[in-house]
Amino acid sequence: MARIECPICRREFEAERSPAMPFCCERCRLIDLGRWLDERYQIPIESPDEADESEQPSADDP
């Protein structure tokens, strides 16, 4: 059986036996959900304005 590490508590567990995969238990799954809901995790995004600026050459470019 594959043993993996829980991303919340770092405990190793057998993946096939966990009903809360990729977490070791329901408690760790709920902790992760709470972190998302409290906005502690964020997905980086690039605003359209930043994307336009990175595509345009600067005045210093030949």
Secondary structure as GFF3:
##gff-version 3
##sequence-region A 1 62
A	DSSP	beta_strand	3	5	.	.	.	ID=ss1
A	DSSP	beta_strand	12	14	.	.	.	ID=ss2
A	DSSP	three_ten_helix	15	17	.	.	.	ID=ss3
A	DSSP	alpha_helix	26	37	.	.	.	ID=ss4
A	DSSP	alpha_helix	48	55	.	.	.	ID=ss5
###
